[in-house]
Amino acid sequence: MRAAVINTPDATPVWADFPDPQQQPNQAPLKLVGAGLHHVVRALASARHYGSDQAYPLVPGLDAVARTDDGRLVYTGLPQSPWGTMAEWLVTPFEVELPAGADPLAVAAGMNPATSGWMPLITHRKEMGELDTVLVLGATGTSGSLAVRAALSLGAQRVIAAGRDRQALARLHDLGAVTIPLSVSGPDAWATDLSAAVAAAQPTLVLDFVWGPVAEATFAALGGAGTDDDSAMIDYVQIGSLAGTDAVLPAALLRSRRIRISGSGTGSVSKARMIAELPGIIARFADGTFDAPYTVYPLSRIGEAWAHQGRTRAVVVPD
Ligand SMILES: NC(=O)c1ccc[n+]([C@@H]2O[C@H](COP(=O)([O-])OP(=O)(O)OC[C@H]3O[C@@H](n4cnc5c(N)ncnc54)[C@H](OP(=O)(O)O)[C@@H]3O)[C@@H](O)[C@H]2O)c1
């Protein structure tokens, strides 16, 4: 079959022949409709992600919308390495049928980003019984903006969206979020930017898509003062690290606040739990709660797709 193929960790994928995926008994291969080029796809392919098994050559791609041999459109993913979803044919361990009204390419672009915020939101809501104030760091990106939409649709009392992109923040404000524009002058001002919002309503759930200096500024803003008992519990969930892979965690924050810091991603969230949530997430693409802007590239132009930047997600489709 034809596929996007990566031969070494540093190489750009090329459109090339690749062996067909190994067929499973009683399961016809799926035909690609569209596969999203997410950050994790690039990171896995270039061996920068902890989940990379570094076996080359490989086909990149984690998830996709595909067509079954009886004509149904399904969301699917998690193919067995070295096969990925950026190929004409896919063999995968799960399929979730798309409901009527869902744009297949928006689903391809948006399901991985949407799932990243959805999982900690529903986990927290189940544990605490409700969603109170949710702070989203990196809210202006695809994943963060879908997390804001998810929090609002799941009944959060208040959603605070922090990021640098003013236009993206204005769109989130229109949806009902309180917005914190992070100063373009850089990290030194971010703790001040965040402090006022945290003082007005202390978040009980923080979804962090960026880490690095944004996390450090948030730790400073969340730090307690005085010796009174702290009442509310803060659940801080690490999801992405585009602003930095490390962050300094002040000891005083852990002592002054009832705070739990954890992460959400492959390995810490079970595949079975994630797959169980997929129909509820896809339904929100069908009813218009979720959307994900995308730019389409045919598989033969995978090199251009790989270099794609900007506010839309690249989606690779068959030629
Ligand atoms: N764990 C999971 O399950 C999971 C799943 C999906 C995604 N993720 C991760 O989540 C992260 C965000 O993904 P995405 O899909 O939202 O990406 P995206 O659409 O490219 O958005 C990037 C976001 O990161 C922010 N950002 C980038 N560099 C920054 C910096 N130096 N300082 C401050 N903010 C910065 C951008 O903010 P501005 O608007 O201010 O530029 C924007 O909000 C990625 O690391 C991705 O791998 C994790």
Ligand as a Chemical Component Dictionary entry (heavy atoms), coordinates in Angstrom:
data_LIG
# 
_chem_comp.id                   LIG 
_chem_comp.type                 NON-POLYMER 
_chem_comp.pdbx_formal_charge   0 
_chem_comp.three_letter_code    LIG 
# 
loop_
_chem_comp_atom.comp_id 
_chem_comp_atom.atom_id 
_chem_comp_atom.alt_atom_id 
_chem_comp_atom.type_symbol 
_chem_comp_atom.charge 
_chem_comp_atom.model_Cartn_x 
_chem_comp_atom.model_Cartn_y 
_chem_comp_atom.model_Cartn_z 
_chem_comp_atom.pdbx_ordinal 
LIG N1  N1  N 0  -1.816 14.073 27.433 1  
LIG C1  C1  C 0  -2.698 13.985 26.468 2  
LIG O1  O1  O 0  -3.576 13.134 26.480 3  
LIG C2  C2  C 0  -2.627 14.978 25.338 4  
LIG C3  C3  C 0  -3.518 14.870 24.254 5  
LIG C4  C4  C 0  -3.525 15.897 23.291 6  
LIG C5  C5  C 0  -2.582 16.935 23.380 7  
LIG N2  N2  N 1  -1.694 16.946 24.417 8  
LIG C6  C6  C 0  -0.661 17.985 24.520 9  
LIG O2  O2  O 0  -1.247 19.244 24.845 10 
LIG C7  C7  C 0  -0.412 20.286 24.343 11 
LIG C8  C8  C 0  -1.262 21.289 23.573 12 
LIG O3  O3  O 0  -1.756 20.656 22.426 13 
LIG P1  P1  P 0  -2.686 21.448 21.386 14 
LIG O4  O4  O 0  -3.301 20.422 20.539 15 
LIG O5  O5  O -1 -3.575 22.377 22.098 16 
LIG O6  O6  O 0  -1.612 22.305 20.592 17 
LIG P2  P2  P 0  -1.833 23.630 19.741 18 
LIG O7  O7  O 0  -3.167 23.646 19.128 19 
LIG O8  O8  O 0  -0.640 23.755 18.843 20 
LIG O9  O9  O 0  -1.789 24.795 20.840 21 
LIG C9  C9  C 0  -0.601 25.178 21.433 22 
LIG C10 C10 C 0  -0.902 25.850 22.763 23 
LIG O10 O10 O 0  0.307  25.937 23.505 24 
LIG C11 C11 C 0  0.549  27.309 23.852 25 
LIG N3  N3  N 0  1.973  27.550 23.830 26 
LIG C12 C12 C 0  2.883  27.071 22.941 27 
LIG N4  N4  N 0  4.112  27.483 23.254 28 
LIG C13 C13 C 0  3.984  28.244 24.369 29 
LIG C14 C14 C 0  4.904  28.959 25.179 30 
LIG N5  N5  N 0  6.223  28.946 24.915 31 
LIG N6  N6  N 0  4.444  29.622 26.238 32 
LIG C15 C15 C 0  3.128  29.639 26.515 33 
LIG N7  N7  N 0  2.194  28.968 25.800 34 
LIG C16 C16 C 0  2.629  28.289 24.732 35 
LIG C17 C17 C 0  -0.193 28.130 22.821 36 
LIG O11 O11 O 0  -0.518 29.334 23.432 37 
LIG P3  P3  P 0  -0.633 30.756 22.702 38 
LIG O12 O12 O 0  -1.986 30.851 22.113 39 
LIG O13 O13 O 0  -0.466 31.671 23.819 40 
LIG O14 O14 O 0  0.434  30.808 21.651 41 
LIG C18 C18 C 0  -1.425 27.252 22.602 42 
LIG O15 O15 O 0  -2.383 27.460 23.608 43 
LIG C19 C19 C 0  0.669  19.586 23.514 44 
LIG O16 O16 O 0  1.839  19.437 24.325 45 
LIG C20 C20 C 0  0.089  18.233 23.229 46 
LIG O17 O17 O 0  1.053  17.239 22.984 47 
LIG C21 C21 C 0  -1.708 16.005 25.393 48 
# 
loop_
_chem_comp_bond.comp_id 
_chem_comp_bond.atom_id_1 
_chem_comp_bond.atom_id_2 
_chem_comp_bond.value_order 
_chem_comp_bond.pdbx_ordinal 
LIG N1  C1  SING 1  
LIG C1  O1  DOUB 2  
LIG C1  C2  SING 3  
LIG C2  C3  SING 4  
LIG C2  C21 DOUB 5  
LIG C3  C4  DOUB 6  
LIG C4  C5  SING 7  
LIG C5  N2  DOUB 8  
LIG N2  C6  SING 9  
LIG N2  C21 SING 10 
LIG C6  O2  SING 11 
LIG C6  C20 SING 12 
LIG O2  C7  SING 13 
LIG C7  C8  SING 14 
LIG C7  C19 SING 15 
LIG C8  O3  SING 16 
LIG O3  P1  SING 17 
LIG P1  O4  DOUB 18 
LIG P1  O5  SING 19 
LIG P1  O6  SING 20 
LIG O6  P2  SING 21 
LIG P2  O7  DOUB 22 
LIG P2  O8  SING 23 
LIG P2  O9  SING 24 
LIG O9  C9  SING 25 
LIG C9  C10 SING 26 
LIG C10 O10 SING 27 
LIG C10 C18 SING 28 
LIG O10 C11 SING 29 
LIG C11 N3  SING 30 
LIG C11 C17 SING 31 
LIG N3  C12 SING 32 
LIG N3  C16 SING 33 
LIG C12 N4  DOUB 34 
LIG N4  C13 SING 35 
LIG C13 C14 SING 36 
LIG C13 C16 DOUB 37 
LIG C14 N5  SING 38 
LIG C14 N6  DOUB 39 
LIG N6  C15 SING 40 
LIG C15 N7  DOUB 41 
LIG N7  C16 SING 42 
LIG C17 O11 SING 43 
LIG C17 C18 SING 44 
LIG O11 P3  SING 45 
LIG P3  O12 DOUB 46 
LIG P3  O13 SING 47 
LIG P3  O14 SING 48 
LIG C18 O15 SING 49 
LIG C19 O16 SING 50 
LIG C19 C20 SING 51 
LIG C20 O17 SING 52 
# 
